[in-house]
C-alpha cells in the first residue's frame, strides 16, 4: 500500500506540468485573436461636417459648407512619395414622397486632386480646370474644408414652397489610389478618411 500511494503522488506533478505548456499556448492564441481586431477607441479618422446651407440666387442655388479636416501622417507621407490623393465633395437633393421612393433632384460630385511637388516643396490642388498651388498642408486642409458659393442647382429645378432634403459629405476616394494602397485601405484606419452625411431640410 505505501508503494501504491507513492506512485500516485509522483504522477500528479507530471500531469500538471504537461498542462502548463498547453494552457500557455491557448492563452497566447487568445491574445493574438484579440490583437487582430482594433479596440473600440481605435476608430477611423473622420471628417466632421460642421455646417451646411443652400443659398438662393436669381440664377440658381449655391452650397456653403464647412468641415473639420486633418490629413494624418500616413496620408502626408504618401503625398511626399508622389502618390496623389483624391477627395470627393458629394451633394444630393431629394424631394420626399410619401407614396413612393424619394425623387432625386440633384446628385453632384466635385473631385479635388491633391499632389506634392518635391522640387518646389509645394502642394497642388486641382479641380476641373482650376489648379491652386499651396505652400503647406495646413493650407490644403483649409481649402478642402471650406465650400463657398458652389453652384449645385438651376433655379428651375426647384419648386417654391416645396420641401426638399439636402445632404453633403466629404471623403477620401480610396478607389483612386494605386492597387497596393487600396488593399491597405481595407485594413488600416489611416486611409478611412470621410465625413458622415450632413442632412437638412430646405424650402425655397
MARTORMI-394807 format. One line per 8 residues: number of its first residue (from 1); their letters; for each residue x, y, z of N, C-alpha, C. Coordinates in steps of 0.1 Angstrom, whole numbers, plus 5000, padded with zeros to 4 digits. Example, Ala and Ser with C-alpha at 12.3 -4.5 7.8 and 13.67 -1.06 7.14 Angstrom:
residues 2
1	as	5132:4943:5078:5123:4955:5078:5132:4967:5078; 5128:4978:5071:5137:4989:5071:5129:5000:5079
***
This chain:
residues 204
1	xxxxxxxx	5008:4988:5000:5000:5000:5000:5008:5013:5000; 5019:5014:5008:5027:5026:5007:5033:5028:4994; 5037:5017:4987:5042:5019:4973:5031:5024:4964; 5019:5020:4966:5008:5025:4958:5006:5040:4959; 5006:5045:4971:5004:5060:4973:5016:5068:4968; 5027:5062:4969:5039:5069:4964:5038:5071:4949; 5033:5061:4942:5032:5061:4927:5022:5072:4923; 5011:5073:4930:5001:5083:4927:5006:5097:4929
9	xxxxxxxx	5013:5100:4940:5018:5113:4943:5029:5117:4933; 5036:5108:4926:5046:5112:4917:5040:5115:4903; 5029:5109:4900:5023:5111:4886:5016:5124:4885; 5010:5129:4896:5002:5141:4896:5010:5154:4892; 5022:5156:4897:5030:5167:4892:5033:5167:4878; 5036:5154:4872:5039:5153:4858:5027:5157:4850; 5015:5154:4854:5003:5157:4846:5001:5172:4846; 5003:5179:4858:5002:5193:4858:5012:5200:4850
17	xxxxxxxx	5024:5195:4851:5035:5201:4843:5032:5200:4828; 5025:5189:4824:5022:5187:4810:5011:5197:4805; 5002:5201:4814:4992:5210:4811:4997:5225:4809; 5007:5228:4816:5012:5242:4816:5015:5247:4802; 5023:5240:4794:5026:5245:4780:5013:5246:4772; 5004:5237:4774:4991:5237:4766:4983:5250:4770; 4982:5253:4783:4975:5264:4788:4982:5277:4783; 4995:5277:4783:5002:5289:4778:4999:5291:4763
25	xxxxxxxx	4999:5280:4755:4996:5281:4741:4982:5287:4738; 4972:5282:4746:4959:5287:4745:4958:5302:4748; 4964:5306:4759:4964:5320:4763:4970:5329:4752; 4981:5324:4746:4988:5331:4735:4979:5332:4723; 4972:5322:4720:4963:5322:4708:4952:5332:4710; 4946:5332:4722:4935:5341:4725:4940:5356:4724; 4952:5358:4729:4958:5372:4729:4960:5376:4715; 4965:5367:4706:4966:5371:4692:4953:5374:4685
33	xxxxxxxx	4943:5366:4689:4929:5368:4683:4924:5382:4686; 4926:5386:4699:4921:5399:4702:4929:5410:4696; 4942:5408:4694:4951:5418:4688:4948:5420:4674; 4942:5410:4667:4938:5412:4653:4927:5421:4651; 4919:5424:4661:4908:5433:4659:4911:5446:4667; 4909:5458:4661:4911:5470:4668:4901:5472:4679; 4905:5479:4689:4896:5482:4700:4886:5493:4696; 4876:5495:4704:4866:5504:4701:4871:5518:4699
41	xxxxxxxx	4882:5522:4707:4887:5535:4706:4895:5537:4694; 4900:5527:4687:4908:5528:4675:4899:5529:4663; 4891:5539:4662:4882:5541:4651:4889:5548:4640; 4882:5549:4628:4888:5555:4617:4889:5570:4619; 4899:5576:4612:4899:5591:4612:4887:5596:4605; 4881:5607:4610:4869:5612:4604:4870:5626:4601; 4862:5630:4591:4860:5644:4588:4846:5648:4594; 4846:5660:4600:4833:5664:4606:4827:5675:4598
49	xxxxxxxx	4815:5674:4594:4807:5684:4587:4801:5693:4598; 4806:5705:4599:4802:5714:4610:4790:5723:4606; 4789:5726:4593:4777:5734:4589:4775:5732:4574; 4763:5735:4570:4759:5734:4555:4746:5742:4553; 4746:5748:4542:4733:5756:4538:4732:5758:4523; 4720:5760:4518:4718:5764:4505:4714:5778:4504; 4719:5785:4494:4715:5799:4492:4710:5801:4479; 4698:5808:4478:4691:5810:4465:4696:5824:4459
57	xxxxxxxx	4699:5823:4446:4702:5835:4438:4693:5835:4426; 4694:5846:4418:4685:5847:4407:4687:5836:4397; 4700:5831:4395:4703:5822:4385:4704:5807:4390; 4702:5805:4403:4702:5791:4408:4705:5791:4423; 4709:5779:4428:4711:5776:4442:4726:5773:4444; 4731:5778:4455:4745:5776:4458:4747:5770:4472; 4758:5762:4473:4761:5755:4485:4772:5762:4493; 4770:5763:4506:4781:5767:4515:4782:5756:4525
65	xxxxxxxx	4794:5752:4528:4796:5742:4538:4810:5743:4544; 4811:5738:4557:4824:5738:4563:4826:5724:4570; 4839:5720:4569:4843:5707:4575:4855:5709:4584; 4856:5700:4594:4869:5698:4601:4877:5687:4595; 4888:5690:4589:4896:5680:4582:4911:5681:4587; 4916:5669:4590:4930:5668:4593:4936:5657:4586; 4946:5659:4577:4953:5649:4569:4964:5643:4578; 4962:5630:4581:4972:5623:4590:4985:5621:4584
73	xxxxxxxx	4995:5616:4592:5009:5615:4588:5010:5604:4577; 5002:5594:4578:5002:5583:4567:4999:5589:4553; 4989:5597:4553:4985:5603:4540:4995:5614:4536; 5001:5621:4545:5011:5631:4542:5023:5624:4536; 5027:5613:4542:5039:5605:4537:5036:5600:4523; 5024:5596:4520:5020:5591:4507:5022:5603:4497; 5017:5614:4500:5018:5626:4492:5033:5629:4489; 5041:5629:4499:5055:5632:4497:5063:5622:4489
81	xxxxxxxx	5057:5610:4488:5063:5599:4479:5057:5599:4465; 5049:5610:4462:5044:5611:4449:5031:5605:4446; 5024:5601:4456:5010:5595:4454:5000:5606:4456; 4992:5609:4446:4982:5619:4447:4970:5614:4455; 4963:5623:4462:4951:5619:4469:4939:5626:4463; 4928:5619:4462:4916:5624:4456:4905:5625:4467; 4900:5637:4469:4889:5640:4478:4876:5643:4470; 4865:5637:4474:4852:5639:4468:4843:5647:4477
89	xxxxxxxx	4837:5658:4471:4826:5665:4478:4813:5661:4471; 4805:5654:4478:4792:5649:4473:4780:5656:4478; 4771:5660:4469:4759:5667:4473:4747:5660:4467; 4736:5659:4475:4724:5653:4470:4712:5662:4474; 4702:5663:4466:4690:5670:4469:4678:5661:4464; 4669:5658:4474:4658:5649:4471:4645:5656:4475; 4634:5652:4469:4620:5656:4473:4613:5644:4479; 4609:5645:4492:4603:5634:4498:4589:5631:4492
97	xxxxxxxx	4585:5618:4490:4572:5614:4485:4567:5603:4494; 4556:5605:4500:4550:5595:4509:4545:5583:4502; 4542:5584:4490:4536:5572:4482:4546:5564:4475; 4558:5569:4474:4569:5562:4466:4582:5566:4471; 4593:5561:4464:4606:5565:4468:4608:5580:4466; 4617:5586:4474:4620:5600:4472:4626:5603:4458; 4622:5614:4453:4626:5618:4440:4640:5626:4441; 4650:5621:4434:4663:5627:4434:4663:5638:4424
105	xxxxxxxx	4665:5650:4429:4665:5662:4421:4680:5665:4416; 4689:5665:4425:4703:5668:4422:4712:5657:4428; 4722:5653:4421:4733:5645:4426:4746:5650:4419; 4754:5657:4427:4766:5663:4422:4779:5659:4430; 4790:5657:4422:4802:5653:4429:4813:5662:4423; 4821:5667:4432:4833:5675:4429:4845:5668:4433; 4855:5666:4424:4867:5659:4428:4879:5669:4430; 4886:5668:4440:4898:5676:4443:4910:5666:4443
113	xxxxxxxx	4920:5669:4434:4932:5661:4433:4943:5668:4441; 4949:5662:4451:4959:5668:4459:4972:5661:4456; 4983:5669:4452:4996:5663:4449:5007:5671:4455; 5019:5666:4456:5030:5673:4462:5042:5673:4452; 5048:5685:4450:5060:5686:4442:5072:5687:4451; 5081:5676:4450:5092:5675:4459:5103:5686:4455; 5103:5690:4443:5113:5700:4439:5110:5714:4445; 5098:5718:4444:5094:5731:4449:5089:5731:4463
121	xxxxxxxx	5086:5718:4468:5081:5716:4482:5068:5724:4483; 5059:5722:4473:5046:5728:4473:5036:5718:4470; 5023:5721:4474:5012:5712:4471:5004:5719:4460; 4997:5710:4453:4988:5714:4442:4975:5708:4444; 4964:5716:4443:4951:5711:4445:4943:5715:4432; 4939:5704:4425:4932:5706:4412:4918:5701:4412; 4909:5709:4406:4895:5705:4405:4890:5710:4391; 4888:5701:4382:4884:5705:4369:4896:5713:4362
129	xxxxxxxx	4893:5724:4357:4904:5732:4350:4911:5742:4360; 4906:5742:4373:4912:5751:4383:4923:5744:4391; 4935:5750:4392:4946:5745:4399:4951:5756:4408; 4954:5752:4421:4960:5762:4430:4972:5756:4436; 4982:5764:4438:4995:5760:4444:4996:5765:4458; 4999:5756:4468:4999:5760:4482:5012:5756:4488; 5016:5763:4499:5029:5761:4505:5029:5751:4516; 5018:5748:4522:5017:5739:4533:5005:5730:4533
137	xxxxxxxx	5006:5719:4541:4995:5710:4542:4983:5717:4549; 4986:5726:4558:4975:5733:4565:4967:5741:4556; 4973:5747:4546:4966:5754:4536:4957:5745:4527; 4962:5733:4524:4954:5724:4517:4942:5720:4525; 4944:5717:4538:4932:5714:4547:4922:5725:4547; 4927:5737:4548:4917:5749:4548:4909:5750:4535; 4916:5748:4524:4910:5749:4511:4899:5738:4510; 4902:5726:4514:4893:5715:4512:4881:5716:4522
145	xxxxxxxx	4884:5722:4533:4873:5722:4544:4863:5733:4542; 4865:5742:4533:4855:5753:4531:4849:5752:4517; 4836:5752:4516:4829:5752:4504:4821:5765:4504; 4824:5774:4494:4818:5787:4493:4811:5789:4480; 4798:5792:4480:4791:5796:4468:4793:5786:4456; 4792:5773:4459:4794:5763:4448:4780:5761:4442; 4778:5763:4429:4765:5761:4423:4762:5746:4423; 4749:5743:4427:4745:5729:4427:4732:5727:4420
153	xxxxxxxx	4724:5737:4417:4711:5735:4411:4707:5748:4403; 4700:5746:4392:4694:5757:4385:4682:5762:4392; 4678:5774:4389:4666:5780:4395:4653:5772:4392; 4653:5766:4379:4641:5760:4375:4640:5745:4380; 4650:5740:4387:4650:5727:4392:4642:5725:4405; 4640:5736:4412:4632:5735:4425:4620:5743:4424; 4609:5738:4431:4596:5745:4431:4595:5753:4444; 4591:5766:4443:4590:5774:4455:4578:5768:4464
161	xxxxxxxx	4581:5768:4477:4571:5762:4486:4572:5748:4489; 4580:5740:4481:4581:5726:4483:4593:5723:4492; 4591:5713:4501:4602:5710:4510:4611:5699:4503; 4624:5702:4504:4634:5693:4499:4644:5689:4510; 4651:5677:4508:4661:5672:4518:4674:5673:4511; 4683:5680:4517:4697:5682:4512:4707:5674:4520; 4718:5670:4514:4728:5662:4521:4741:5665:4514; 4752:5666:4523:4765:5668:4517:4775:5660:4526
169	xxxxxxxx	4786:5656:4520:4797:5649:4527:4810:5651:4519; 4821:5649:4526:4835:5650:4521:4842:5637:4524; 4849:5631:4515:4856:5619:4518:4868:5617:4509; 4877:5609:4514:4889:5604:4506:4885:5593:4497; 4887:5594:4484:4883:5584:4474:4895:5573:4473; 4893:5562:4481:4904:5552:4481:4904:5544:4467; 4894:5545:4460:4894:5538:4447:4903:5544:4437; 4907:5556:4439:4917:5563:4430:4931:5560:4434
177	xxxxxxxx	4934:5553:4445:4947:5550:4449:4953:5539:4441; 4966:5538:4440:4972:5526:4434:4968:5513:4441; 4967:5502:4434:4962:5489:4439:4967:5485:4452; 4981:5485:4455:4986:5481:4468:4980:5490:4479; 4978:5503:4477:4973:5511:4487:4958:5509:4489; 4951:5505:4479:4937:5501:4481:4935:5489:4490; 4945:5480:4490:4945:5469:4499:4947:5474:4513; 4957:5483:4515:4960:5489:4528:4948:5496:4533
185	xxxxxxxx	4940:5502:4525:4928:5510:4529:4918:5501:4535; 4918:5488:4531:4908:5479:4537:4911:5475:4551; 4924:5476:4555:4928:5471:4568:4933:5481:4577; 4936:5493:4572:4942:5504:4580:4933:5515:4582; 4930:5520:4594:4921:5531:4596:4927:5544:4591; 4940:5545:4589:4946:5557:4584:4941:5562:4571; 4936:5552:4563:4931:5556:4550:4916:5558:4549; 4909:5556:4560:4895:5557:4561:4891:5571:4566
193	xxxxxxxx	4892:5581:4557:4890:5595:4560:4877:5600:4553; 4867:5602:4560:4854:5606:4554:4845:5612:4565; 4835:5620:4561:4825:5625:4570:4812:5618:4568; 4804:5619:4578:4790:5614:4577:4783:5624:4568; 4771:5620:4563:4763:5629:4555:4757:5639:4565; 4759:5652:4561:4752:5663:4568:4739:5666:4561; 4728:5664:4568:4714:5664:4562:4707:5676:4568; 4699:5682:4560:4690:5693:4565:4678:5695:4555
201	xxxx	4667:5701:4559:4656:5704:4551:4657:5718:4545; 4652:5719:4533:4653:5732:4526:4640:5735:4518; 4634:5746:4520:4622:5750:4513:4625:5764:4506; 4625:5764:4493:4628:5776:4485:4616:5786:4486
***
